[in-house]
Amino acid sequence: MPEVRNHVIDNDPIAEKREERALRNFKQVLREMLYLLMQSTRCDTASLHWVNKDRKQFVLEASCSRLEQAMFQDRVQFENSYLEDYQDLTEPIQLEVGVHLQPEQLTHYYKEAPVRFLNVLTFMNRGDTVALTVLESADSTITSEDEEAVVSYTNALGNLLYTFLELSDLSVNESQWVEYDEMLDQVNSRDDHALLLDNVMSQLQGFLHKGGVSMLCRGADGWRVVLNSAYSANAPAIGSVLHENTIAYEALKSGKPEFSIHFNGNPRRVSTSEPISQGASLAIPLLLHDRRQAVFVVYDENPLLFKESIKHKLSNLVRVASLKMMASRESYKVNTDFMANSTGAFTAPIVERTIYRQLKRTRLFPEEHTWVAMFSCDEINTLRTRYGMEDLADIQKQVVRKSVMQGEQTSGIIGFHADYIYTAVIQSSREDGIDDWLAHMLLQQEKPYECSEDEIKLSFRVGYTRLSSEATDVYQVLKSIKTAFSDASRSSKFSVEV
């Protein structure tokens, strides 16, 4: 009895990745099947070739032979192979050397071809020829047992390939959850929470093809867009006010993620002033101690991207972020806004992240025009000596509320820098959009502010700069507006630009 072929298949999960091991075992089974086919049909040589029509090549998968002079190339161009005319073969065919092809065409034999007949078997998938099996021998006889062996081989090849593809898909599906867990681990509760939320936005953006992510928070005058991810296309402007009957509004109202496909631009994502909505959007509220503190609006032009698994990943990422924020040392009261202080101005960290993102977007979306300003009023010392803490706090709330503007083409947010000193991020679709906000601030100088039982007027001083690709970082921008603000205060000018 001939010696039994014994090949040990390594199933050590530590040795290599599961996908690599599965592919290696798949190839080994193909080699064994081909060897069994050669033995059962009493052929001299057997080979299995994949038909790669994209690269126009026959790719050798496996070969075996009783003949020592048989040696196959791994890849052969169609035009260099005798199989070129059979790349679309749909039925088995027998070729005879000297009749259908010349001996010199059998380049896998050294010197001379010792075979006379070649039986070419085809393997079809979805109507296309994907593989050819060639059985070579000196005898043309094909018995009924040979036919049965070929049918069994073809069926086994199809079942094996189908099973391998199914297992590969399952493996890919499993591996994506491992990668997703690694993504969740990157949400670090030790980070500043503004940085953490910015990181979450970047991760949400990573799921999209042609879309973006916007985050809204509540300040003194309601919910506004405070962050857009760096690659958000057709993003709502910074400072856009949340309107009713939008997907973000519905998510805040329900406290749960809301998904919608946009038909004819409806529903809108955030406000009626935003670019026309296309594709689909998913709005995900961020809850801290059951209070709505932010809402992420994730959108893409391809509605089919939002499979149930993707929507789960997006929503769960925001949920994990909220849990880590609540577990951190810095806790939030249920009745306070976590990204705005008592005056209603957004905190310095979130404003810095806004500037950081807009610096990135300036290079990618030059049609967006953004300015950063610092402002205060001349009457600070007088107010401090005349009024108590409650009156002063109320004055600051009024300043924050009245310095925000929402025009058709210009909007912005107000941030806290120091007592009575504020920063503003202004965005416009017009190159001179900053003039709208400056005119708005001049108008506020003419209107009285209520303080205790008095009505007072304030004189503002503004220093501002336009964000451009020349600015390297947030520190440089803040340094520039501080210089401009100091110059305006010393010279008693209303505004100074740098």
DACOR-V637934 format. One record per backbone hydrogen bond with DSSP energy under -1.0 kcal/mol. CO is the residue of the C=O (numbers start at 1). NH is the residue of the N-H. If there is no record, write none. Layout:
co:CO nh:NH
co:CO nh:NH
This chain:
co:17 nh:21
co:18 nh:22
co:19 nh:23
co:20 nh:24
co:21 nh:25
co:22 nh:26
co:23 nh:27
co:24 nh:28
co:25 nh:29
co:26 nh:30
co:27 nh:31
co:28 nh:32
co:29 nh:33
co:30 nh:34
co:31 nh:35
co:32 nh:36
co:33 nh:37
co:34 nh:38
co:35 nh:39
co:36 nh:40
co:37 nh:41
co:38 nh:43
co:44 nh:66
co:45 nh:136
co:46 nh:64
co:47 nh:134
co:48 nh:61
co:48 nh:62
co:49 nh:132
co:50 nh:59
co:51 nh:53
co:52 nh:57
co:56 nh:78
co:57 nh:52
co:58 nh:76
co:59 nh:50
co:62 nh:48
co:64 nh:46
co:67 nh:70
co:69 nh:110
co:74 nh:60
co:76 nh:58
co:77 nh:80
co:78 nh:81
co:81 nh:84
co:83 nh:86
co:84 nh:87
co:86 nh:89
co:93 nh:120
co:95 nh:118
co:96 nh:99
co:96 nh:100
co:96 nh:101
co:101 nh:98
co:102 nh:105
co:103 nh:106
co:105 nh:107
co:106 nh:109
co:108 nh:71
co:110 nh:112
co:116 nh:97
co:117 nh:137
co:118 nh:95
co:119 nh:135
co:120 nh:93
co:121 nh:133
co:123 nh:130
co:123 nh:131
co:125 nh:128
co:128 nh:125
co:130 nh:51
co:131 nh:123
co:132 nh:49
co:133 nh:121
co:134 nh:47
co:135 nh:119
co:136 nh:44
co:136 nh:45
co:137 nh:116
co:137 nh:117
co:143 nh:147
co:144 nh:148
co:145 nh:149
co:146 nh:150
co:147 nh:151
co:148 nh:152
co:149 nh:153
co:150 nh:154
co:151 nh:155
co:152 nh:156
co:153 nh:157
co:154 nh:158
co:155 nh:159
co:156 nh:160
co:157 nh:161
co:158 nh:162
co:159 nh:163
co:160 nh:164
co:161 nh:165
co:162 nh:166
co:163 nh:167
co:164 nh:168
co:165 nh:169
co:166 nh:170
co:167 nh:171
co:168 nh:172
co:169 nh:173
co:170 nh:174
co:171 nh:175
co:172 nh:176
co:174 nh:178
co:175 nh:179
co:176 nh:180
co:177 nh:181
co:178 nh:182
co:179 nh:183
co:180 nh:184
co:181 nh:185
co:184 nh:187
co:186 nh:188
co:188 nh:191
co:192 nh:196
co:193 nh:197
co:194 nh:198
co:195 nh:199
co:196 nh:200
co:197 nh:201
co:198 nh:202
co:199 nh:203
co:200 nh:204
co:201 nh:205
co:202 nh:206
co:204 nh:207
co:205 nh:208
co:210 nh:301
co:211 nh:233
co:212 nh:299
co:213 nh:229
co:214 nh:297
co:215 nh:226
co:215 nh:227
co:216 nh:295
co:217 nh:224
co:219 nh:222
co:222 nh:219
co:223 nh:242
co:224 nh:217
co:225 nh:239
co:227 nh:215
co:229 nh:232
co:237 nh:240
co:240 nh:225
co:246 nh:250
co:247 nh:251
co:248 nh:252
co:249 nh:253
co:250 nh:254
co:251 nh:255
co:258 nh:283
co:260 nh:281
co:263 nh:266
co:266 nh:263
co:268 nh:247
co:269 nh:248
co:270 nh:243
co:279 nh:262
co:280 nh:300
co:281 nh:260
co:282 nh:298
co:283 nh:258
co:284 nh:296
co:286 nh:293
co:286 nh:294
co:288 nh:291
co:291 nh:288
co:294 nh:286
co:295 nh:216
co:296 nh:284
co:297 nh:214
co:298 nh:282
co:299 nh:212
co:300 nh:280
co:302 nh:305
co:303 nh:306
co:305 nh:307
co:307 nh:311
co:308 nh:312
co:309 nh:313
co:310 nh:314
co:311 nh:315
co:312 nh:316
co:313 nh:317
co:314 nh:318
co:315 nh:319
co:316 nh:320
co:317 nh:321
co:318 nh:322
co:319 nh:323
co:320 nh:324
co:321 nh:325
co:322 nh:326
co:323 nh:327
co:333 nh:336
co:339 nh:347
co:341 nh:344
co:344 nh:220
co:345 nh:341
co:346 nh:416
co:347 nh:351
co:348 nh:352
co:349 nh:353
co:350 nh:354
co:351 nh:355
co:352 nh:356
co:353 nh:357
co:354 nh:358
co:355 nh:359
co:356 nh:360
co:357 nh:361
co:358 nh:362
co:361 nh:365
co:365 nh:368
co:369 nh:428
co:370 nh:467
co:371 nh:426
co:372 nh:465
co:373 nh:424
co:374 nh:463
co:375 nh:422
co:376 nh:461
co:379 nh:383
co:380 nh:384
co:381 nh:385
co:382 nh:386
co:383 nh:387
co:388 nh:392
co:389 nh:393
co:390 nh:394
co:391 nh:395
co:392 nh:396
co:393 nh:397
co:394 nh:398
co:395 nh:399
co:396 nh:400
co:397 nh:401
co:398 nh:402
co:399 nh:403
co:409 nh:429
co:410 nh:407
co:411 nh:427
co:413 nh:425
co:414 nh:346
co:415 nh:423
co:418 nh:421
co:421 nh:417
co:421 nh:418
co:422 nh:375
co:423 nh:415
co:424 nh:373
co:425 nh:413
co:426 nh:371
co:427 nh:411
co:428 nh:369
co:430 nh:433
co:432 nh:435
co:433 nh:436
co:433 nh:437
co:434 nh:438
co:435 nh:439
co:436 nh:440
co:437 nh:441
co:438 nh:442
co:439 nh:443
co:440 nh:444
co:441 nh:445
co:449 nh:456
co:451 nh:454
co:454 nh:451
co:456 nh:449
co:459 nh:378
co:461 nh:376
co:462 nh:496
co:463 nh:374
co:464 nh:498
co:465 nh:372
co:468 nh:471
co:473 nh:477
co:474 nh:478
co:475 nh:479
co:476 nh:480
co:477 nh:481
co:478 nh:482
co:479 nh:483
co:480 nh:484
co:481 nh:485
co:482 nh:486
co:483 nh:487
co:484 nh:488
co:485 nh:489
co:486 nh:490
co:487 nh:491
co:488 nh:493
co:494 nh:462
co:496 nh:464
